[in-house]
Amino acid sequence: MPLIKLDRNYKNKRLDKAIRRHQVEKDLTLKEIAEAAGLTERGLYNKRMKGNFTWEELIKIFCFLGFTDEERLEASRGYK
């Protein structure tokens, strides 16, 4: 049986993928999402890649992009 390397950034990838999916569906730019969350474009990009959002930022992003309750739970699973 082959060994599988554990991806420690899985929660970050899951959240980033969900944000990008909603961004494409709604035809939004990174700048529009950043302004809704109260961040700069570069700041949002860095936080997306590292997954170090505050709860307030996550809530603003989820509301702006129109996440359902199930999508919010799935995307933020693993955050404390």
Secondary structure, DSSP 8 states (H G I E B T S, - for coil): -------TTHHHHHHHHHHHHHHHHTT--HHHHHHHHT--HHHHHHHHHHT---HHHHHHHHHHHT--HHHHHHHHTT--
